[in-house]
Amino acid sequence: MQIIILDEVEDGENKQADVQELDSNIEEFDNDEELEEIDPDDASNHNSSTEDESPSLAPAEGGIGHTLMKVDYICQRVSSLSAQQREFKLVSKKLGCNGPQLIAGYRIRWNVAYNSWQQAYQARKVIDQILDDESKKFAGRSAATHYFKGYEISKKEWENINSLTQVLEEYLALTLRMEGDGPNSSMILYEYYRLIDNLEKRKKNHDFTVLQAMFDPMIVVPKKYLALASECSPILLATILHPAWRLSLI
């Protein structure tokens, strides 16, 4: 037989009523105060209308995206098996290449992917030799039976990889300069201006034509954060009080 005390029932009802009242207050607060969140991966302009947005370019068939897919697959296959790593070292020694080993950078942080593409470019002679040896070994067979799917990377495609790593190198250098606990608020506006200016110059450079579809969203994102930083009073004050920027304002 279970004994229920009347005081406990009343206390439970009072607590339940308090919780319901608190939930209703929270719901009213959420409805009244809707805060705008900034998505760092959103390439839309800050405080801009849809009329100002330029249409995105469709990726060209067989362009840089297809090249990166092949390089990522090759790096993943070489780094996944110890036998392939040994073969890579043997071919490197045979060709006299002392470059770094390949690392898989697919679906990892962008700086790891950058290192993967950069190391693949440095070892391009070794990769070309391995792909050529496989093509001779499986001559006359379906590409599906090849360990590297019969992929080939042309000299032009390697040049495109190099162009991409040159652009991403600016982001890596910016990250290294701005990370840490040191004071850097006075450099934020300058770094964004410098990054945008470099990207716009590379966009006009014919050597980076293959990356044309990438430059517009890459420029829009820092412009959005530049606009956000320009609305921050502490950043503006820190920039004005910086000796170098103070002289430029005189």
Long-range contacts (C-beta under 8 A, 24 or more apart in sequence): 38-228, 43-217, 43-220, 43-221, 43-224, 44-220, 44-224, 45-220, 45-223, 45-224, 46-223, 46-224, 46-225, 46-227, 46-228, 47-227, 54-216, 56-213, 56-216, 56-217, 57-212, 57-213, 57-216, 58-213, 59-213, 60-213, 63-210, 63-213, 64-160, 64-164, 64-210, 64-211, 64-214, 67-153, 67-157, 67-160, 67-161, 68-117, 68-161, 68-164, 70-151, 70-153, 70-157, 71-116, 71-117, 71-120, 71-153, 71-161, 72-104, 72-105, 72-106, 72-113, 72-116, 73-106, 73-148, 73-149, 73-151, 74-102, 74-120, 74-127, 74-131, 74-148, 74-151, 74-153, 75-102, 75-103, 75-104, 75-105, 75-106, 75-116, 75-120, 76-104, 76-106, 77-147, 77-148, 78-102, 78-130, 79-103, 79-104, 80-104, 84-147, 87-130, 88-123, 88-126, 88-130, 91-126, 91-129, 91-130, 91-133, 92-123, 92-126, 95-125, 95-126, 95-129, 97-123, 97-125, 97-126, 99-123, 99-126, 102-127, 110-168, 110-171, 111-172, 111-175, 114-165, 114-168, 114-169, 114-172, 117-161, 117-164, 117-165, 117-168, 118-165, 120-161, 121-158, 121-161, 121-162, 121-165, 124-153, 124-158, 127-153, 128-153, 160-210, 160-211, 163-207, 163-208, 163-210, 163-211, 164-211, 167-199, 167-202, 167-208, 167-211, 167-214, 167-218, 170-195, 170-198, 170-199, 171-195, 183-238, 185-234, 185-235, 185-238, 185-239, 186-235, 186-238, 186-239, 186-241, 186-242, 186-245, 187-242, 188-229, 188-235, 188-239, 189-226, 189-229, 189-230, 189-235, 189-239, 190-239, 190-245, 192-222, 192-223, 192-225, 192-226, 192-229, 193-226, 195-222, 196-222, 196-223, 196-226
